[in-house]
Amino acid sequence: MKNTITYILIFLACQFLVAQTYTGSVKDAQGNEVAFANVIVKSTTDGKLITGVITDEAGKFEITVTTSEAFQLIVSFVGYKNWEKIITPNSPTAIGIITLLESENQLKEVVITAKKPIIQRKAGKLIFNIKNSVASNGFNAMEALKFAPKIDPTSDGIKMIGKSKLAVMVNDRLLNLDGQSLDSYLKSLRSENIEKIEIITNPPARFDASGNSGLINIILKKNTNIGFDGSVTATYVQRSYPGFMPSTYLKYSTDRMLIAFNLFADNEAKRSESSNEFLYPTLRRNGSTRTKQEIDGLSSGLNFEYKFSDNHKAGIILNSDIWKTEGALQNNTIFRSLSSQQIDSALIAPSNNTNKYDYLSASAYYDIKLDTIGSTLQFNYNHLKKNNEDDRSLFLSRYEGDLNNLTGTNSALNISEADYQVNSLNVDVELPIKDSKLGFGGKLTFLKNDSDIQFFDTTSGTSILDANQSNVFAYDEEVYALYTSYQRPLGEAFYLILGLRYEHTQTRGNSITTGIVTENNFNNIFPSLTLAYDPSDKHSFSVGYSKRIDRPGFSDINPFRSYTDFFSFNEGNPLLIPSITHNIDFSYIFNNDLEISVYHTILKDAVDFITLTTADTNTVISRPENFYDQSTFGLDIYYNFNPTSWFNSNNGFSAYYNSSESKIPTVTLADLSGSGFYISTRNTFTLNKEKGNTVYVNFFQNFPETNGFLKTFNRANLQIGGKFTFMDKRLTLNASVSDIFRQNRNRNREIYQNYTFNSRIYNDIRRLNVALTYTFGNNKSKSSRRKADDSDKSRL
């Protein structure tokens, strides 16, 4: 053991002594960054090539040289004179700014269209280069994400395969959005403005530890045009009812300033159908529900950024959402004796509801470049305010024997309102140290939730407040976080990323009506590690570990009830504690076409909803509980097949096995084990390569699976669509039909000690989607220098 440690220390010492990493940035005479310039190291004795890299999109480079002798550093780019310098062992590793001068015989226009692979693995991230996929234009971000690997396309929202929850970032900035607000924001974001999507199963320490092991980072395209440009999109959706969703994106930019505005409106109606069955020892309870929802919403976003100098820039990002949903629900419940199969009783419970939802989020940031070698200091402040109002009118008719024997009626009004506020401030520092990078920072987060639920009995025609079913609830949460990270190459093929994050959480829930006060204090340390090995351009290996935390949502900890009908309601649980996830994964990528990943996840104090009822009562309660621990082993395989220039096929296979142990074995099963399988195929046929006209056929199949204590049956989705461009690619038509055979329905089973609960839900997913997008404005580049289409070009 001692010898092994000695060898490791000697190896690391040799890396520090022999290998030197030189950093710098390349610009032209006007101060514009020169991206994708060649940076070459040659021997001064025989002129042979030692190594080489290219600059990134910001004109920066890092090049590691493993020689103790002097060498020649050459920077070249088409249309510019070569820059050359002799570097000695005593020279500083910070080269600084290198200025390239135009060549006398400069070409007026040179265009490079080097093409990135669709899937790449880099620094612990799985990168989906959307620019080279069928989703590059004509889609919103929600739709485009469904083309990315590891994302479940059959889900109504955004879900990562094998992960219970995930967080979403845009340009490395975490969105304080979830649920409907997150969906609305993603629908307002156009795929034309997305450069790539990073899927991160092992997030580094810089990012919040919230979420169960999954993180999506949407990287927007950098501003490359001067002047005014934008796009306008009109989308027609036909489900059971027609819908219309117009949107627009406008941008004005100069060399120093960027102003961007996006607007998205949603006017549609959806129908959902569900049925459920409770099987008791002597009784069967069957329920069916039909719902029609009319949705009217408006989302907007404003992005302002100003570059004071090459080293200082600041920006403000505003997003707002105004939403109104009106619904009519018809619920029928029938009780039958298992022995006679005769109807014992029935409940007919229609209801109407109006939901108003709005939010405003504001982010301000200030970024500072501390020197010429890549040291940065970033400040970011976030404010989020949400308001949700829900008014629900409940009606009930009770029948004995059959539906001809009415025994009584009731009516009620359930009014609820919730206000949320989030304020956070974070500071991030990154310091290059030779060939390494050291990062550290901190974040303060303050959350506040006030909710008011009132229940009125209106059976007599007069609204009478029922104090036993009304509640005022206040919740406060404070999170203090510190982190540090370190990354460096180990030789020429290995790369190491280490991270450590500390979070202190204080929570206080106060049910003002009931007088119940719940306080919690948590201290957690979240380590993370990623080790990558790239022996060649064709092979890439990585292994990673991370610890994550999943905190309960605001509504989950509110102890009072939100009614669906007279006897069915959801209630929160103020005793919930955060669940902790340990995740280990190994990944291998071959030739940027084949990816194989294996993972193991341990989930402690998992939170899920349990459905509680008894045979002698009509009440059905849905409540979250920390009621099980889970261990999961999984396998993901993705293969990108591109046999010809006109056909591309991206195929995926996922399998997992998990075992769960209940903390409430008197209510649920004591334990449950099971597996799950998933296959997908995304096929693109290019009809006209120059115009980008394509037809795509996608199919996804979820086989029966067990996750926690929930069993889910077969689910599938067949999608056929096409994308066509006109008017020199300024006009794009995107048409598709999804869930053609109406197979994307949820069928679930939960087994409890005294009963079995079966449910079946279909949320109107089958639809025709027709979108027409027109782009306009100035396409003039900021400089006449060449633009490349590949930021991760192969090494020289």
Secondary structure as the mmCIF struct_conf table of DSSP 4:
data_model
#
loop_
_struct_conf.conf_type_id
_struct_conf.id
_struct_conf.beg_label_comp_id
_struct_conf.beg_label_asym_id
_struct_conf.beg_label_seq_id
_struct_conf.end_label_comp_id
_struct_conf.end_label_asym_id
_struct_conf.end_label_seq_id
HELX_RH_AL_P HELX_RH_AL_P1 LYS A 2 VAL A 18
STRN STRN1 GLN A 20 ASP A 28
TURN_TY1_P TURN_TY1_P1 ALA A 29 GLN A 30
BEND BEND1 GLY A 31 GLY A 31
STRN STRN2 GLU A 33 GLU A 33
TURN_TY1_P TURN_TY1_P2 ALA A 35 PHE A 36
STRN STRN3 ASN A 38 SER A 43
TURN_TY1_P TURN_TY1_P3 THR A 44 ASP A 46
STRN STRN4 LEU A 49 ILE A 54
TURN_TY1_P TURN_TY1_P4 GLU A 57 ALA A 58
BEND BEND2 GLY A 59 GLY A 59
STRN STRN5 LYS A 60 VAL A 65
BEND BEND3 SER A 68 GLU A 69
STRN STRN6 PHE A 71 SER A 76
TURN_TY1_P TURN_TY1_P5 VAL A 78 GLY A 79
STRN STRN7 TYR A 80 TYR A 80
STRN STRN8 TRP A 83 ILE A 87
TURN_TY1_P TURN_TY1_P6 PRO A 89 ASN A 90
BEND BEND4 SER A 91 SER A 91
BEND BEND5 THR A 93 THR A 93
STRN STRN9 ALA A 94 LEU A 100
HELX_LH_PP_P HELX_LH_PP_P1 LEU A 101 LEU A 101
STRN STRN10 GLU A 102 GLU A 102
HELX_LH_PP_P HELX_LH_PP_P2 SER A 103 SER A 103
TURN_TY1_P TURN_TY1_P7 GLU A 104 ASN A 105
BEND BEND6 LYS A 108 LYS A 108
STRN STRN11 VAL A 111 VAL A 111
HELX_LH_PP_P HELX_LH_PP_P3 ALA A 114 PRO A 117
BEND BEND7 ILE A 118 ILE A 118
STRN STRN12 ILE A 119 LYS A 122
TURN_TY1_P TURN_TY1_P8 ALA A 123 GLY A 124
STRN STRN13 LYS A 125 PHE A 128
HELX_RH_3T_P HELX_RH_3T_P1 ILE A 130 ASN A 132
BEND BEND8 SER A 133 SER A 133
HELX_RH_3T_P HELX_RH_3T_P2 VAL A 134 SER A 136
BEND BEND9 ASN A 137 PHE A 139
STRN STRN14 ASN A 140 ASN A 140
HELX_RH_AL_P HELX_RH_AL_P2 ALA A 141 LEU A 145
TURN_TY1_P TURN_TY1_P9 LYS A 146 PHE A 147
BEND BEND10 ALA A 148 ALA A 148
TURN_TY1_P TURN_TY1_P10 PRO A 149 LYS A 150
STRN STRN15 ILE A 151 ILE A 151
TURN_TY1_P TURN_TY1_P11 PRO A 153 THR A 154
BEND BEND11 SER A 155 GLY A 157
STRN STRN16 MET A 160 MET A 160
TURN_TY1_P TURN_TY1_P12 ILE A 161 GLY A 162
BEND BEND12 SER A 164 SER A 164
STRN STRN17 LEU A 166 VAL A 170
TURN_TY1_P TURN_TY1_P13 ASN A 171 ASP A 172
STRN STRN18 ARG A 173 LEU A 174
HELX_RH_AL_P HELX_RH_AL_P3 GLY A 179 SER A 188
BEND BEND13 LEU A 189 LEU A 189
STRN STRN19 ARG A 190 ARG A 190
HELX_RH_3T_P HELX_RH_3T_P3 SER A 191 ASN A 193
STRN STRN20 ILE A 194 ILE A 200
BEND BEND14 THR A 201 ASN A 202
TURN_TY1_P TURN_TY1_P14 ALA A 205 ARG A 206
BEND BEND15 PHE A 207 PHE A 207
STRN STRN21 SER A 210 SER A 210
BEND BEND16 GLY A 211 SER A 213
STRN STRN22 GLY A 214 LEU A 220
HELX_LH_PP_P HELX_LH_PP_P4 LYS A 221 LYS A 222
STRN STRN23 ASN A 225 ASN A 225
STRN STRN24 GLY A 227 GLN A 238
BEND BEND17 ARG A 239 TYR A 241
STRN STRN25 PRO A 242 SER A 253
BEND BEND18 ASP A 255 ARG A 256
STRN STRN26 MET A 257 LEU A 279
BEND BEND19 PRO A 281 THR A 282
STRN STRN27 LEU A 283 SER A 309
TURN_TY1_P TURN_TY1_P15 ASP A 310 ASN A 311
STRN STRN28 HIS A 312 SER A 337
TURN_TY1_P TURN_TY1_P16 LEU A 338 SER A 340
STRN STRN29 ILE A 343 LYS A 369
BEND BEND20 ASP A 371 GLY A 374
STRN STRN30 THR A 376 GLU A 400
BEND BEND21 GLY A 401 ASP A 402
TURN_TY1_P TURN_TY1_P17 LEU A 403 ASN A 404
STRN STRN31 LEU A 406 ILE A 433
TURN_TY1_P TURN_TY1_P18 LYS A 434 ASP A 435
STRN STRN32 SER A 436 ASP A 457
TURN_TY1_P TURN_TY1_P19 THR A 459 SER A 460
BEND BEND22 GLY A 461 THR A 462
STRN STRN33 ILE A 464 LEU A 465
HELX_RH_3T_P HELX_RH_3T_P4 ALA A 467 GLN A 469
STRN STRN34 ASN A 471 LEU A 490
TURN_TY1_P TURN_TY1_P20 GLY A 491 ALA A 493
STRN STRN35 PHE A 494 SER A 511
TURN_TY1_P TURN_TY1_P21 ILE A 512 GLY A 515
STRN STRN36 ILE A 516 TYR A 533
BEND BEND23 PRO A 535 LYS A 538
STRN STRN37 HIS A 539 ASP A 550
HELX_LH_PP_P HELX_LH_PP_P5 ARG A 551 GLY A 553
HELX_RH_AL_P HELX_RH_AL_P4 PHE A 554 ILE A 557
BEND BEND24 PHE A 560 PHE A 560
STRN STRN38 ARG A 561 ASP A 565
TURN_TY1_P TURN_TY1_P22 PHE A 566 PHE A 567
STRN STRN39 SER A 568 GLU A 571
TURN_TY1_P TURN_TY1_P23 PRO A 574 LEU A 575
STRN STRN40 SER A 579 PHE A 590
TURN_TY1_P TURN_TY1_P24 ASN A 591 ASP A 593
STRN STRN41 LEU A 594 LEU A 612
TURN_TY1_P TURN_TY1_P25 ALA A 615 ASP A 616
STRN STRN42 VAL A 620 THR A 644
TURN_TY1_P TURN_TY1_P26 SER A 645 TRP A 646
STRN STRN43 PHE A 647 SER A 662
BEND BEND25 LYS A 663 LYS A 663
TURN_TY1_P TURN_TY1_P27 PRO A 665 VAL A 667
STRN STRN44 THR A 668 THR A 668
BEND BEND26 ALA A 670 ALA A 670
STRN STRN45 ASP A 671 ASN A 688
TURN_TY1_P TURN_TY1_P28 LYS A 689 GLY A 692
STRN STRN46 ASN A 693 ASN A 702
HELX_LH_PP_P HELX_LH_PP_P6 PHE A 703 PRO A 704
STRN STRN47 GLU A 705 ASN A 707
TURN_TY1_P TURN_TY1_P29 GLY A 708 PHE A 709
STRN STRN48 LEU A 710 THR A 712
STRN STRN49 ARG A 715 PHE A 726
TURN_TY1_P TURN_TY1_P30 MET A 727 ARG A 730
STRN STRN50 LEU A 731 SER A 738
BEND BEND27 ASP A 739 ASP A 739
TURN_TY1_P TURN_TY1_P31 ILE A 740 PHE A 741
BEND BEND28 ARG A 742 ARG A 742
STRN STRN51 ASN A 746 ILE A 751
STRN STRN52 TYR A 752 TYR A 752
BEND BEND29 GLN A 753 ASN A 754
STRN STRN53 THR A 756 TYR A 762
STRN STRN54 ARG A 767 GLY A 777
STRN STRN55 SER A 781 SER A 781
BEND BEND30 LYS A 782 ARG A 785
STRN STRN56 LYS A 787 LYS A 787
BEND BEND31 ASP A 789 ASP A 789
TURN_TY1_P TURN_TY1_P32 SER A 791 ASP A 792
HELX_LH_PP_P HELX_LH_PP_P7 LYS A 793 ARG A 795
#
